[in-house]
Amino acid sequence: MPFQLSDTKNILVRHGLSPKDRLGQNFLVDAPAAQSIVASAGLHLKDAVVEVGAGLGALTRILAPQVRQVYAVESDSALIPILEENLSGVHNVEILNQNILDFNPQSFNLSRYKIVGSIPYQITSPLIHRVLTLTTSPELATLVVQKEVAEKICAQVPDTNYLATFIISFAQAQIVKILKPASFYPQPKVDSAILKIQYSRKIPKDTDLARWQKFLHHGFMQPRKMLNKRFDKKILEKAGIDPTRRAQTVSLEEWIKLFRSYNQHT
């Protein structure tokens, strides 16, 4: 079971540590929340899991018995001795002291894997962008993020946005559960959410991903203005899109058509 609030505080004090704001450290101290995170990942004994922000190993200890291998990634070197202590005797966990943004699944011969973790909120967008555009993307990612960000990611037409459109190009996202600040130590100032992202690529395999990302950024630069302020009217009409529409009303299928038209004229 995950550490309770008193356990977490005691472990940190015993090692002369305290949560680091600059690293966005908020340790999970809610057993039902931990079980919900793991359950939403739909784990099997054959699975390999990359855990983001292993922290003190609370979630790692739940993951390990349910899968073939856990790669527990933790960027804070001060927490590594605690992880090694708390996971001693657990033989299917490899502790990695590195930034998750530098993790390369190909270095571990991972052709199929899942990502699970309660991540530092400031890396939510960079992490999702990275994992979805890797050569070997995860089958699924279950992440704890800010509730507001989760809602933004799951937004749909006619109120969509750049991040939601980018993600739906590669995956389906859904909010599994809302977590209150008391689920963490120290308590964040906002609610959090368990976000499930199931990989399901919808853009063509030969798409230039850097160009696609830049194109979407361009399209959403002024989301409340008409699209003819961002794209030439002829490009929009060729894609069958009314030039007076706004970015948040455009579906993924329409963005793909517009991308083709845009590429033919630039």
Summary of the structure (lengths in Angstrom):
residues: 266
radius of gyration: 20.4
end to end distance: 56.0
largest distance: 66.7
contacts: 833
relative contact order: 0.12
helix: 43%
strand: 18%
